[in-house]
Structure formats: structure tokens, C-alpha cells
Amino acid sequence: MRHLALSLTLLLFATTATHAEEIGSVDTVFKFIGPDHKIVVEAFDDPGVAGVTCFLSRARTGGLKGAFGLAEDKSEASIACRQVGPISIPKPIQPQEEIFSERTSLVFKRLRIVRMVDPKRHTLVYLTYSDRVIEGSPQNSVTAVPVDRATAIPVR
């Protein structure tokens, strides 16, 4: 029974919907054993909006705990989403939708990105924040991508 619970837990944490591509990183603290603490810059394309890429910077904990995936990363993150090509939205999107989620601790903490549609300003707004099962984090960052008025933003 215990092995089944452990297997299910590992399977749950191994699955993520969208994976970010690491662009680069800088070391912030040297660690004698294990990887250094660092700030990582990652990019991922919005899965529902062609032509928009989000760039995310965040801390990644090193050391032995970081090497084995046992460390809890800091809650701070920064986001900048940009138009990188012609924007098209092939199918209707939700007015508010989580488009990225990745664990930042072994069990309870996740980094999330939510896309919101601002129809009055014809803009896509992206919010990043960290949450915990017990309590959320007020640390957040927001960015916006204006969409040409000639391009429809179909909302479901």
C-alpha cells in the first residue's frame, strides 16, 4: 500500500502540461556540493495564442536538496510576455485560464501563470504567482500584450 501511494505521488509530480525552455541562467551562490543557487530565464509559447511567448525569470535552489529535487524554490518570479510573430487565436480561449504550472517544491508549492483577456483594451494580461496548498504567496508579477484590433480575441 505504501509503495502504491509513493508511486502515485511521484507520477502526479512528474506530469506538467507545458514545459518551459531554459534560455540561460546566472549563478547567485556558490555551493561546494551540488549545483549552485541560480536565477533561471525560461521561455514558453502561449498554448492558446500563436505569436506570443512568455519569458520567466525565477530562483532555482541548488545544493544537495536542489540536485535531488527536494529543495523549495523562492516564491519570487518575474514575467515578460511579448509578441514574437503574427498573433492568431485559432479557437476560443477562456476569459481567465491557467496556461502554465510547475512545481517549485517537493509537495505543496507551484509556480503558475494565468492568462486573462481584457476586452475593453483588446489586450492579453499574464499574471505569475506562487501558491501553496496551505497558504498562497502575495509575490506576483504581471505583463500585458496588446492585440491589434483587426485580430479578434474569441472568448468562450
BELCORSUL-V784500 format. One record per residue. N is the residue number from 1. RES is the residue in one letter. BURIAL is I if it has 24 or more other ideal C-beta (glycine too) atoms within 12 Angstrom, else O. Layout:
# BELCORSUL-V784500
<<N;RES;BURIAL> <N;RES;BURIAL>>
This chain:
# BELCORSUL-V784500
<<1;M;O> <2;R;O> <3;H;O> <4;L;O> <5;A;O> <6;L;O> <7;S;O> <8;L;O> <9;T;O> <10;L;O> <11;L;O> <12;L;O> <13;F;O> <14;A;O> <15;T;O> <16;T;O> <17;A;O> <18;T;I> <19;H;O> <20;A;I> <21;E;O> <22;E;O> <23;I;O> <24;G;O> <25;S;O> <26;V;O> <27;D;O> <28;T;O> <29;V;O> <30;F;O> <31;K;O> <32;F;O> <33;I;O> <34;G;O> <35;P;I> <36;D;O> <37;H;I> <38;K;I> <39;I;I> <40;V;I> <41;V;I> <42;E;I> <43;A;I> <44;F;I> <45;D;I> <46;D;I> <47;P;I> <48;G;I> <49;V;I> <50;A;O> <51;G;O> <52;V;I> <53;T;I> <54;C;I> <55;F;I> <56;L;I> <57;S;I> <58;R;I> <59;A;I> <60;R;I> <61;T;I> <62;G;I> <63;G;O> <64;L;O> <65;K;O> <66;G;I> <67;A;O> <68;F;O> <69;G;O> <70;L;O> <71;A;I> <72;E;I> <73;D;I> <74;K;I> <75;S;I> <76;E;O> <77;A;I> <78;S;I> <79;I;I> <80;A;I> <81;C;I> <82;R;O> <83;Q;I> <84;V;O> <85;G;O> <86;P;O> <87;I;I> <88;S;O> <89;I;I> <90;P;O> <91;K;O> <92;P;O> <93;I;I> <94;Q;O> <95;P;O> <96;Q;O> <97;E;I> <98;E;I> <99;I;I> <100;F;I> <101;S;I> <102;E;I> <103;R;I> <104;T;I> <105;S;I> <106;L;O> <107;V;O> <108;F;O> <109;K;I> <110;R;I> <111;L;I> <112;R;I> <113;I;I> <114;V;I> <115;R;I> <116;M;I> <117;V;I> <118;D;O> <119;P;O> <120;K;O> <121;R;O> <122;H;O> <123;T;I> <124;L;I> <125;V;I> <126;Y;I> <127;L;I> <128;T;I> <129;Y;I> <130;S;I> <131;D;I> <132;R;O> <133;V;O> <134;I;O> <135;E;O> <136;G;O> <137;S;I> <138;P;O> <139;Q;I> <140;N;O> <141;S;I> <142;V;I> <143;T;I> <144;A;I> <145;V;I> <146;P;O> <147;V;I> <148;D;O> <149;R;O> <150;A;O> <151;T;O> <152;A;O> <153;I;I> <154;P;O> <155;V;O> <156;R;O>>
